[in-house]
Structures are given as structure tokens and as C-alpha cells.
Amino acid sequence: MTDHGDAASRLTLRGGVQAPRYVFGTGGIFEPGPIHHALKEGYLAFDTAQQYNNEREVGEAIRSYPGQVDRKDLFIISKVASPGSTVEETLQGIRESVEKIGLGGYVDLFLIHNPNFGPEGRKNEWLALEQAKKEGLVRAIGVSNYVVRHLETMKEYASEMPAVNQIELSPFNQDPEVAAYCAKEGIQLQAFASVVRGAKSEDPVLLAVAKEVGKNWNKVLLRWAWQRGFMVTCKSATPSRITDNIEIFDFSLNKEQMTKLDGLECCYRCTPRTVSEEERKVYYVNMP
């Protein structure tokens, strides 16, 4: 029987931390229902952030889950929203996040959410994360939305490079320069927005592959991200969609199908939503 993987499949991050590859995104979720349903369906990794203003709610939802779940099997991700005026101030914000989440006194992976606070702001945030790791508040540290320049300049001050870079990845936006750099430097990519918020649901190549494998287009996109070796983040507050999104482990895409999907690269990004489609193409690249 072919092994298509499962939601509990893990990979090893920098420093030996084991992380589930399939991640439930919690942005916009404040009620326990969706998180309880995700746990019931087998999700073990949960992605929150200071910016989402729901760290406390995510932690409470996990703690109140009526089923059996062991903290050591879970993988909790959060993100620093912005730097404080000092490294200590940023670190205090991380401490507060860990306390709000309230799951064993630590978070498994803490990221810098965006590179948009300039070189000094990014340095401040990273030094705070390194200290948080030394204090046992976090097990692994990383970044999000970083381009090669942001990653390369970290070598001037970082004691360790990121374990993870969380970026938008889909067949329509494969970010080959960042992907190649991260592969070379041992930085695991965590994909978000792989279903492109539905913007490419009528793409003829995507639909043709979906027809070949007998699956909906969204499952094909998530499966593509999985077979590219990424940690894969999917988000929904709707129980039926939460279930639908995790049903990608009963099929695989063959080499020809993966090649067709790889050929869809067109630098199309669906985030951030606050800027135009053209601006998105260079939004992070142009950040100083």
C-alpha cells in the first residue's frame, strides 16, 4: 500500500525539534468550536500570533477539548507582532504570549511575523527570540515573510539562523529564490495561503489535474504543497471545510501532475490583502 503521509507526520527542524507538517491556522478564530473540531479530525499543530489577538482563546480552546490530547504531541506556533523599544521589552511580550496560551509554559515555535520594522527592528525581535529560547519559553525560533536579503543580513547578529520561514507558497507563487536559499541554509519552509483564497479555483490546468485524481481543486493545491516538502498551513472556521482540508492523505500527485502544477508559476500572491495585486509581487522584496 502506498504511504501518502498523514496529519501526524513530522519533520526535524534545526536543533532537533520534531514538528508536525500539517498545521491548523487560527487567524480570526475566537471560539473553541473550530479548534475542537480540528483536534477531533487529527490536527496537532496550531498557528496563532500576537497580531491575531487570540492567543488566550486558542490556548483555552485546546485545554477545554473534551477528547484525549497530550501536550507533548501538540505543536503550538505563535508570532511576534512588532519589536518593543528594547530587546527586553520584546522579550516580555513573548513571555506574555506564552502565559496567555497556557500550554505547559512554552510554545514550540515562535516566529517574527513580518520583516516590516527595518533592520534594527528585526534584530531586536530576533535577539529577544534567542533569549526566549535560552529561557525555555520556546523550543524553536523562526521568521515569516522574509526574503533572501532579510535572511542573509541576520548572519551579522544571529547566534543561530531561523528554523522556519513561513511564507505564501502555491503553484502560482513558488518563490524560487527564497526556496533555494532556505534549502541551502537548512531553513524549513512553512507554506500558507496554498489554496490562494480561491482566486485560482477555475484555473484550467489545476482543474484538469483535479479531475485526473478525482479530488477538489483545494485538495490538489494542499497536496502539491505537501509533496514539495513544506509544512502546510490551512485555515477555516467551518467544520466541513476543516474536515475537507485534512483529507489529502488518501492520494498522491504523480510526477507529471506535479510538473504541470509547477508550470503555473506566475508570481501571483493573495497576501497581504491591504495592497494591490501588483504591489504584492514586490511588497516584501522592497522592505528595507
N, C-alpha and C positions, 0 to 999 in steps of 0.2 A: 504494500500500500504506500502511495506517495505521501510524504510528510509535507503538508502545506504550512506548518507552523501553527501557533495558537497565541491567544492574548497574553498568556503567561510566559511566552518565550522571552529570554533575557539575553542581553549582551553585556560585555565588560567595558566599563568606562575607565578613563585614566585613573590610576590609583587602585584599580581592582574592584571598584563598586559595581555590583550587578544591578542592571536596570531593565525592567520590562520594556519591550519595544513598542507596545501599543498603549497609547495614552489618551485619557479622557480629559478634554478641555472643559474648564468650568467658567469661562468668562460669561458674565450675565446670568449666572445661576445662583440663586439665593435661598432656594427651598431645598429640603432634603430629598424630595421625591426622585428627581433625575439621578442624583448620586446613588441613592439606594438601588435604583433600577440598574445603573451601570455596574455596581458591585454584584448584583444578582446575576447579571449577564457575563461576569468574569473579568471586567476591567480591574486592574490592580494599580495602575499609575494614574495620578490625578494632578492636573496642571492648574495652579491658581496664580495669583500675583497681587502685590500691593495695589497696583493700579485697578484691579478688578473690584476692590473693596469688599471681597467676600471670603477672605482667608478664614475668619472666625466661623462663618456659615459652612464652609467646606469641611473644616475640622469637626464641627458639631454634627454634621450630616453623617460623616464616616463613623464617629463614635456612637451615634444613635442607630446605626444599621442593625436590624434585628437578627441578621444571619451571622454565620461564623466567619470572621476575618481576622487574621493575625497581623499585628503591626509590622512584623519583620517581612511579611510577604507584600506589603504595600510599598509604593514609591511615590512620595509627595514632592512636587515641584512648586517653587514659588519664584518671584522675580522682584528685584529692587526697582522701584518706580523712578527714583531720582536720587542724586547724591545730596547728603547734608552739607553743612558748611565746613565740616571736618570729617575725617575718616571715622572718628569715634561716634559722631552723630549718625552717620550712615549705618554703622555697626549697631547702634541702639535700635534703629528701625528694623534691622534684621532680627535682633533679639525679640522685639515686639511681635514680629510676624510669626516667629516660632512659637511664642506664647499663645497668640491668637489661634493658631492651627491646633495646638494642644494634642499632638500625637507623639508621645514618647520623649518630648523635649528636644526634638531635632527634626530637620527637613532633609530629605535625601539629596535634593539637587536645588541649588539656588542660583539664579541667573541674573545678569544685568538685562533689563527689559529692552532697552534701546540705546544706541550709541549717540543720542542726540544732546548730550550735555558737554560736548567738546572733550579734548584730550585730558584736561585736568579733572573734569567730572568723571570720566571713565576710569582714570587712575584712582581717584578717591573711592569709587564704588568697588573696584577690584581689590584694593588693599583691605577694604572692610570685609569683603567676602573671604579673602585669605585668612584674616583674623578669625572670622566666624568659624571657619573650618578648623583652625587650631583649637578653638574653644569647644569643639564638638557639637556646635549648633547645626552644622550642615556636613553631609558626607562627601559631596562633590559640588564643584562650582563651575559656572559657565557663563555664556553670553547669549544674546539674541539679536538678530538683525545686523550682525557685524559683517562688513565686507573685508576683503583681504587687508586693506590699509589699516583698518582698526585693529585687526588681529596681529598684524606684523609689528605695529608700534607697541603692543603690550610687552614685547620682549625687553623693552627699555626699563620696565619696572616690576614685571610679574615674577614671582618666585616659581610659579607653575603656569602653564598655558591652560586654557579652558578645557574642561572635559566634554562640553557640549556647545554647539552653536545652533540655536533654534531659529530657523528661517522659513520663509514661504517657499515651498517646493511642490511642483506639479509637472506633468509633461509639458505644460505651456510656459513654465518658468523653472529651468533646471539649474540656473546659477552656476555654470560650469567652472568659472574661475574660483569661486568660493568653495565649491565642492572639491576641486582638485587640491586646493591649499589645505583644507581641513583633512583630507585623506593623507596628505604628506605629513601633517603635523600631529596626527593622531587625535583629531577633534571629531567627536561623533556628531553627525547632523541629526537634528530633530525637526521633522517636517511639520508645518502647519498649513492650513488652507489648501490641502491637496485636492479637495473637491472644488476649488476655485469659486466657492459660494454659488455654485450652479451656473456660473457665467458661460461655461463651455459645454453645457449638457446636451447641446444639439450639434456638437462637432461631428462631422460625418465619419472621420477615422475612429474617433472614440466610440461612436455608436456601432460601427462595424465590428470592432473588437468585442464590444459588449454582447452583440448578437452571436458572435462566434463562441463565446464562453457561456452564453445563456445567463448573464448577470446584468443588473442595472449598471448604468454608467458610473455612478458614485462608487460602487464596489470595485470597478475596474481601476479607477483612479487611486483608491486607497491601496489596492493590491499592487499597483505599479510602485507606489512609494515603499511598500513593504519589501518588494523584491529588489529595489535599489539599495536596500540595507539601512534605511533610515529608521530612527524612532518615528512613529507615526501618530500624530495628534488628530483626533476627530472630536467634534463638539455638537451636541444637540440637547435640548431640554425635553424633547418629545420622546416618550418611551419607545414607540415603534421605530423611530429613527435610530435611537441608541442601540436597539437590537439589530436593526438593519446594518448599521455601520460596522458591527463586530463580526458579521457573517461573511468574512473574506478568507476564511481558513479551510474552505472545502473545495478550493480550486486554485490553479496557478496559471499564469500567463506564460505561453511558450516564447522561445527566443524571437520568433518572427513577430509576435504580437508586441513584445517589449520594444523591438526595433521600430515598429510603426508608431508606438506611443512616444518613444524618444524623438521621433521625427517631428513632433508637434511643437517643439521649442519655438517660441515667438516672443520671449521676454514679457509675456502678459502676467501682470500681478494684480491681485484683487485687494491688496492692502498697501498702505493704510487708506481707509475709506475717506479720509479728510482731504485728500488731494486728488487731482485728475489722473486719468489713466496714463497719460504721457509723463506726468511728474513722478508717478510711482516707479517708472523704469530707472530713474536716477536718484530717487529720494534719499536712500541711504548712501549711495556712492558719493553724493555731493556733500555729505555731512563732514565738517572739518574734524 
